[in-house]
Amino acid sequence: MTDLKVEADPAELGFDADRLLRVDRRMSRYVDEGLLPGWLTVVARRGKIAHVSAYGQRDVEAGLPVEAGTRWRIFSMTKPITSVAAMMLFEEGAFDLTDPIHRWLPEFTEPRVYAKGSSLRPVTEPATEPIRVWHLLTHTAGLTYGFHHAHPVDALYRTAGFEWSTPPGKDLAACCEAWASLPLVFQPGSEWNYSVATDVLGRLVEVVSGRSLDEFFAERIFGPLGMSDTAFSVEGEAQEQLAALYVPAPGTRRAVRNDAFGDGIKRRPVCLQGGAGLASTAADYHRFTQFLLRGGELDGVRLLSPRTVRAMTSNHLPGGADLEAFGRPLFAEMPFDGFGFGLGFSVLQHPVKAKTLSSVGEYAWGGAASTAFWVDPAEELTVLFFTQLLPSSTHPLRQQLRQLVYQALV
């Protein structure tokens, strides 16, 4: 689905149309200064699109503009979709959130936890608590990412071939076996650390459902929601709409093309990464956010109950803690103060602490190539932003987009 158009006068939806144009003016400067290739943003309220804008190129070198049908690598914006898949199975009684995952993934039966030492000579101890389903959904399992460069276990992931991708030839099952063989960063449930937990969750979906992750997504989520342009690969004629991937040049931070990393999306991957693998369009992901905003239903199709969506978008960190207190720092572009974490989403608890104009209960996430979305139930607001610049910590796009959208809400 590629149809994206303004569906109501912004004033009818509570926006000042002139103030909404500030979004375009500020974000366009990034392109004019060579810091982004191009971008697309969608602002909707009460189920209707109030503002759609695009600027710049999806492929600078080929001179191809950003269009409504542009395909974007959404990286970690895959995570909420995998979390929805898992909670659909939860609603069917396939597992409880407190169930140990080793019932389905026996490689995680006896995890070891890092205690001390270097990455060359780590000292480990037995886990005192099994990894449970809710640990995967909340990133409290003790797993990590190789790209963090913050802990000796991160280095072990890199040595095993896990940094920004997975080792060639390893499918999701093999990757899970490899992760299970590495130490956990901490005892399950004791801290928050952004990690491959959602990839493991994707494997749990596969084993429990008896379907590959791409099949489950297509049959149970994308088909019913009309997300026909979302998949683990962009193939055939659709590649003409694929945005190129860029990285900042050292020193200048000007956007420079990176085909070595970006071309992997052009073929079905061996490893179906539920934490990072999908490509999508703005129109498709807009439908996904509307499904969430409406409490698990869209156009008469219900995939989750409203109560389940409320549970997913509530803070699940022990004691109601925020990420600043309970989490390990991710990067400066995503401040943790005032934010908790639910079952697949960040959850805003204290707007004043977070220094944001958004509302209590806003839930959100973003992708490594600087894509982002948020849903604000209090204002019945959804916002999407797409570009292709890796990593997402390069520019403060998400904070700026929030202030620009909310200042227009009058």
C-alpha positions as CSV (number, residue, x, y, z in Angstrom):
1,M,0.0,0.0,0.0
2,T,1.5,3.4,-1.0
3,D,-1.4,5.8,-0.7
4,L,-0.5,8.7,1.6
5,K,-2.5,11.9,1.5
6,V,-3.8,14.6,3.8
7,E,-7.3,13.4,5.0
8,A,-8.5,16.4,6.9
9,D,-7.9,20.1,7.3
10,P,-5.2,20.4,10.0
11,A,-7.3,22.9,11.9
12,E,-10.1,20.4,12.2
13,L,-7.6,18.1,13.9
14,G,-6.3,20.8,16.3
15,F,-3.2,21.8,14.3
16,D,-2.0,25.2,13.2
17,A,-1.2,24.5,9.5
18,D,1.5,27.3,9.4
19,R,3.2,25.9,12.5
20,L,3.2,22.4,11.0
21,L,5.3,23.8,8.1
22,R,8.0,24.4,10.7
23,V,8.6,20.6,10.6
24,D,9.4,20.8,6.9
25,R,11.6,23.9,7.2
26,R,13.7,22.5,10.0
27,M,14.1,19.0,8.5
28,S,14.8,20.3,5.0
29,R,17.9,22.1,6.4
30,Y,19.5,18.7,7.1
31,V,19.1,17.8,3.4
32,D,20.3,21.3,2.2
33,E,23.4,21.0,4.3
34,G,24.1,17.5,3.0
35,L,23.6,15.8,6.4
36,L,20.6,13.7,5.2
37,P,19.8,12.3,1.7
38,G,16.1,12.9,2.1
39,W,13.1,12.2,4.4
40,L,9.4,11.7,4.7
41,T,7.2,12.4,7.6
42,V,3.5,11.7,8.4
43,V,1.5,13.3,11.2
44,A,-2.0,12.0,12.0
45,R,-4.6,12.7,14.7
46,R,-7.9,11.0,15.5
47,G,-7.2,8.5,12.7
48,K,-6.8,11.1,10.0
49,I,-3.6,12.3,8.3
50,A,-3.1,16.0,9.0
51,H,0.3,16.5,7.3
52,V,2.5,14.5,4.9
53,S,5.7,15.9,3.6
54,A,8.8,14.7,1.8
55,Y,12.1,16.3,0.8
56,G,15.3,15.4,-0.8
57,Q,16.4,12.1,-2.5
58,R,15.9,8.5,-1.8
59,D,19.0,7.9,-4.0
60,V,21.2,11.0,-4.2
61,E,23.6,9.6,-6.8
62,A,20.8,8.5,-9.2
63,G,18.8,11.7,-8.6
64,L,15.7,9.8,-7.4
65,P,13.3,11.7,-5.1
66,V,11.7,10.5,-1.9
67,E,8.1,9.4,-2.8
68,A,5.1,8.0,-1.0
69,G,6.1,4.5,-2.1
70,T,9.8,4.7,-1.1
71,R,10.9,1.5,0.6
72,W,12.9,2.1,3.8
73,R,15.0,-0.2,6.0
74,I,13.3,0.2,9.3
75,F,15.8,-1.8,11.4
76,S,14.6,-1.8,15.0
77,M,11.1,-0.6,14.1
78,T,10.8,-4.3,13.3
79,K,10.8,-4.9,17.1
80,P,7.3,-3.7,17.8
81,I,6.0,-5.9,15.0
82,T,7.7,-9.0,16.5
83,S,6.4,-8.1,19.9
84,V,2.8,-7.9,18.5
85,A,3.4,-11.4,16.9
86,A,4.4,-12.8,20.3
87,M,1.5,-11.2,22.1
88,M,-0.9,-12.7,19.5
89,L,0.4,-16.1,20.5
90,F,0.2,-15.1,24.2
91,E,-3.5,-14.3,23.7
92,E,-4.0,-17.8,22.2
93,G,-2.7,-19.3,25.4
94,A,0.6,-20.5,23.8
95,F,2.7,-19.3,26.8
96,D,2.6,-17.1,29.8
97,L,4.8,-14.1,30.1
98,T,6.5,-15.7,33.1
99,D,7.3,-19.0,31.3
100,P,11.0,-19.8,30.9
101,I,12.0,-19.7,27.3
102,H,14.0,-22.9,27.5
103,R,10.7,-24.8,27.3
104,W,10.8,-24.0,23.6
105,L,14.5,-23.0,23.1
106,P,16.4,-25.6,25.1
107,E,19.8,-24.0,24.2
108,F,18.9,-21.4,27.0
109,T,18.4,-24.1,29.7
110,E,21.5,-23.2,31.7
111,P,22.7,-19.7,30.9
112,R,25.9,-18.3,32.4
113,V,26.3,-14.8,33.6
114,Y,29.4,-12.6,33.3
115,A,30.9,-12.0,36.8
116,K,34.3,-10.4,36.1
117,G,37.4,-10.5,33.8
118,S,38.1,-9.4,30.3
119,S,36.6,-10.6,27.0
120,L,39.6,-12.9,26.6
121,R,39.2,-14.5,30.0
122,P,35.7,-13.9,31.3
123,V,34.7,-15.4,34.6
124,T,31.1,-16.5,34.7
125,E,28.5,-17.8,37.2
126,P,25.2,-19.7,36.8
127,A,22.1,-17.7,36.2
128,T,20.0,-17.5,39.4
129,E,16.8,-16.9,37.3
130,P,15.8,-18.4,33.9
131,I,15.2,-16.1,31.0
132,R,11.5,-15.7,30.8
133,V,9.3,-14.5,27.9
134,W,8.8,-11.0,29.5
135,H,12.5,-10.6,29.8
136,L,12.8,-10.9,26.0
137,L,9.9,-8.4,25.5
138,T,11.5,-5.9,27.9
139,H,15.2,-6.2,27.1
140,T,15.9,-7.4,30.6
141,A,17.2,-10.9,29.7
142,G,20.8,-10.0,30.0
143,L,21.5,-10.4,26.3
144,T,23.4,-7.6,24.4
145,Y,24.5,-6.3,21.0
146,G,28.1,-6.4,19.7
147,F,27.9,-2.8,18.5
148,H,27.5,-1.4,22.0
149,H,31.3,-1.4,22.8
150,A,30.5,-1.0,26.4
151,H,31.0,-4.4,28.1
152,P,33.4,-7.4,27.8
153,V,30.4,-9.5,26.6
154,D,29.8,-7.0,23.8
155,A,33.3,-7.9,22.5
156,L,32.5,-11.6,22.8
157,Y,29.5,-11.0,20.5
158,R,31.8,-9.2,18.0
159,T,34.3,-12.1,18.1
160,A,31.4,-14.5,17.3
161,G,30.5,-12.4,14.3
162,F,27.6,-10.3,15.8
163,E,28.1,-6.6,15.5
164,W,25.8,-4.9,13.0
165,S,24.7,-8.1,11.4
166,T,24.7,-11.9,11.8
167,P,27.4,-14.3,10.6
168,P,27.0,-15.5,6.9
169,G,25.1,-18.8,6.7
170,K,23.6,-18.8,10.2
171,D,19.8,-18.9,10.3
172,L,17.8,-17.6,13.3
173,A,18.0,-21.0,15.1
174,A,21.8,-21.1,14.7
175,C,22.1,-17.5,15.9
176,C,20.1,-18.3,19.0
177,E,22.3,-21.2,19.8
178,A,25.3,-19.0,19.4
179,W,23.8,-16.3,21.7
180,A,22.9,-18.9,24.3
181,S,26.5,-20.1,24.4
182,L,27.8,-16.6,25.3
183,P,27.5,-15.1,28.9
184,L,24.7,-12.8,29.9
185,V,25.7,-9.3,30.8
186,F,23.6,-9.5,34.1
187,Q,21.2,-11.8,35.9
188,P,17.9,-12.0,34.0
189,G,15.4,-9.3,35.2
190,S,17.9,-7.3,37.1
191,E,18.7,-4.5,34.5
192,W,17.7,-3.2,31.1
193,N,20.1,-3.6,28.1
194,Y,19.2,-3.1,24.5
195,S,19.9,-6.4,22.8
196,V,19.2,-9.3,20.5
197,A,16.3,-10.2,22.9
198,T,13.7,-9.4,20.2
199,D,15.5,-11.6,17.7
200,V,15.3,-14.5,20.2
201,L,11.6,-13.6,20.6
202,G,11.2,-14.0,16.9
203,R,12.6,-17.5,17.2
204,L,10.2,-18.2,20.0
205,V,7.4,-17.1,17.6
206,E,8.7,-19.5,15.0
207,V,8.9,-22.5,17.3
208,V,5.6,-22.0,19.0
209,S,3.7,-21.2,15.8
210,G,5.4,-23.8,13.6
211,R,5.9,-21.1,10.9
212,S,9.0,-19.2,9.8
213,L,8.9,-15.6,11.0
214,D,8.3,-14.1,7.5
215,E,5.4,-16.5,7.0
216,F,3.9,-15.6,10.4
217,F,4.2,-11.9,9.7
218,A,2.8,-12.2,6.2
219,E,-0.2,-14.4,7.1
220,R,-1.1,-13.1,10.6
221,I,-0.1,-9.4,10.5
222,F,0.8,-7.9,7.1
223,G,-2.0,-9.5,5.2
224,P,-4.8,-8.7,7.6
225,L,-3.6,-5.1,8.1
226,G,-3.0,-4.4,4.4
227,M,0.7,-3.9,4.9
228,S,1.6,-5.4,1.4
229,D,4.9,-3.6,1.1
230,T,6.6,-4.7,4.3
231,A,8.9,-7.7,4.2
232,F,12.4,-9.0,5.1
233,S,13.6,-8.1,1.6
234,V,12.9,-5.8,-1.3
235,E,13.1,-7.7,-4.5
236,G,12.3,-7.3,-8.2
237,E,10.7,-4.1,-9.4
238,A,10.2,-2.9,-5.9
239,Q,14.0,-2.3,-5.7
240,E,13.4,0.8,-7.9
241,Q,11.7,2.4,-4.9
242,L,14.3,1.3,-2.4
243,A,16.1,4.2,-0.6
244,A,19.9,4.0,-0.6
245,L,21.6,3.8,2.8
246,Y,24.0,6.5,4.0
247,V,26.5,7.1,6.8
248,P,28.1,10.3,8.1
249,A,31.5,11.1,6.8
250,P,34.1,11.5,9.5
251,G,34.7,15.1,10.4
252,T,32.0,16.7,8.2
253,R,29.1,14.4,9.0
254,R,27.9,14.8,5.4
255,A,25.8,11.8,4.3
256,V,27.9,9.3,2.3
257,R,26.4,6.3,0.5
258,N,27.2,2.8,2.0
259,D,26.1,0.1,-0.4
260,A,28.3,-2.5,1.4
261,F,25.9,-2.5,4.3
262,G,22.7,-1.4,2.6
263,D,22.4,-3.9,-0.3
264,G,21.7,-6.9,2.0
265,I,18.0,-6.0,2.0
266,K,17.8,-6.9,-1.7
267,R,17.5,-10.6,-1.1
268,R,15.8,-12.8,1.5
269,P,18.2,-13.1,4.5
270,V,19.3,-16.4,5.9
271,C,18.6,-15.0,9.4
272,L,15.1,-13.5,9.8
273,Q,15.9,-10.9,12.4
274,G,12.8,-10.0,14.4
275,G,14.8,-7.2,16.0
276,A,16.0,-5.5,12.9
277,G,15.3,-7.1,9.5
278,L,12.3,-5.5,7.8
279,A,11.8,-2.9,5.1
280,S,8.6,-1.0,4.8
281,T,6.8,2.0,3.4
282,A,5.4,5.0,5.3
283,A,1.9,4.0,4.3
284,D,2.3,0.5,5.6
285,Y,3.8,1.6,9.0
286,H,1.1,4.3,9.3
287,R,-1.4,1.4,9.2
288,F,0.6,-0.4,11.9
289,T,0.5,2.7,14.2
290,Q,-3.2,3.2,13.5
291,F,-3.8,-0.4,14.5
292,L,-1.9,0.3,17.8
293,L,-3.7,3.6,18.5
294,R,-7.1,1.9,18.0
295,G,-6.3,-0.7,20.6
296,G,-5.4,-3.7,18.3
297,E,-7.9,-3.3,15.5
298,L,-8.0,-1.6,12.1
299,D,-10.7,-1.6,9.5
300,G,-12.7,-4.3,11.2
301,V,-9.6,-6.6,11.6
302,R,-8.7,-7.2,15.3
303,L,-5.3,-8.8,16.0
304,L,-5.0,-7.9,19.7
305,S,-7.4,-7.0,22.5
306,P,-7.4,-3.4,23.8
307,R,-6.3,-4.7,27.2
308,T,-3.3,-6.4,25.7
309,V,-2.2,-3.3,23.9
310,R,-2.6,-1.3,27.1
311,A,-0.4,-3.9,28.8
312,M,2.2,-3.7,26.1
313,T,2.4,0.1,26.3
314,S,2.7,0.2,30.1
315,N,6.0,0.4,31.9
316,H,7.1,-3.1,32.9
317,L,10.4,-2.2,34.6
318,P,10.4,-3.4,38.2
319,G,9.1,-0.9,40.7
320,G,8.0,1.5,37.9
321,A,11.7,2.5,37.4
322,D,12.7,4.6,34.4
323,L,15.5,3.6,32.0
324,E,17.8,6.2,33.5
325,A,17.8,4.3,36.8
326,F,17.4,0.7,35.5
327,G,19.0,0.8,32.0
328,R,22.4,0.8,30.6
329,P,23.1,3.9,28.4
330,L,22.3,3.4,24.8
331,F,23.3,6.6,23.1
332,A,22.9,10.3,23.7
333,E,20.2,10.7,21.0
334,M,17.9,8.6,23.1
335,P,17.8,10.1,26.7
336,F,16.5,7.7,29.2
337,D,15.3,10.1,31.9
338,G,11.5,9.9,32.3
339,F,11.1,6.9,30.0
340,G,10.1,3.4,31.1
341,F,9.9,0.3,28.9
342,G,6.9,-1.8,28.0
343,L,6.5,-5.0,25.9
344,G,8.3,-3.8,22.8
345,F,8.1,0.0,23.2
346,S,9.6,2.9,25.2
347,V,6.9,4.4,27.4
348,L,7.0,8.0,28.5
349,Q,6.3,8.4,32.3
350,H,7.5,11.9,33.2
351,P,7.5,14.5,30.3
352,V,9.1,17.1,32.6
353,K,12.0,14.8,33.5
354,A,12.3,13.8,29.8
355,K,12.3,17.5,28.8
356,T,9.7,16.8,26.1
357,L,6.3,18.3,25.1
358,S,4.8,14.8,24.6
359,S,2.2,13.2,26.9
360,V,2.3,10.7,29.7
361,G,1.8,7.3,28.1
362,E,3.4,8.1,24.7
363,Y,5.0,4.9,23.3
364,A,7.6,4.8,20.6
365,W,10.7,3.3,19.1
366,G,13.1,4.0,16.2
367,G,15.5,2.3,13.8
368,A,19.2,2.4,13.4
369,A,18.9,4.3,10.1
370,S,17.3,7.3,11.9
371,T,13.6,6.2,11.3
372,A,11.2,6.8,14.1
373,F,7.6,6.7,15.2
374,W,5.6,7.5,18.3
375,V,1.9,7.0,19.4
376,D,0.4,9.5,21.8
377,P,-2.9,8.0,23.0
378,A,-3.8,11.1,25.1
379,E,-3.8,13.3,22.0
380,E,-4.8,10.4,19.6
381,L,-1.6,11.3,17.7
382,T,0.7,9.2,15.6
383,V,3.9,10.5,14.0
384,L,6.3,8.8,11.5
385,F,9.7,9.9,10.2
386,F,11.7,8.0,7.6
387,T,15.2,8.6,6.3
388,Q,18.3,6.3,5.8
389,L,21.2,7.6,7.8
390,L,23.1,5.1,10.0
391,P,23.5,5.4,13.0
392,S,20.5,7.1,14.4
393,S,22.6,8.9,17.0
394,T,24.2,11.1,14.3
395,H,21.6,14.0,14.6
396,P,18.9,14.9,17.3
397,L,16.1,14.3,14.8
398,R,13.7,12.6,17.1
399,Q,13.7,15.2,19.8
400,Q,13.5,18.0,17.3
401,L,10.6,16.3,15.5
402,R,8.7,16.0,18.8
403,Q,9.0,19.7,19.7
404,L,8.1,20.7,16.1
405,V,5.0,18.6,16.0
406,Y,3.7,19.5,19.5
407,Q,4.2,23.2,19.1
408,A,1.8,23.0,16.1
409,L,-0.9,21.3,18.2
410,V,-3.0,24.2,19.4
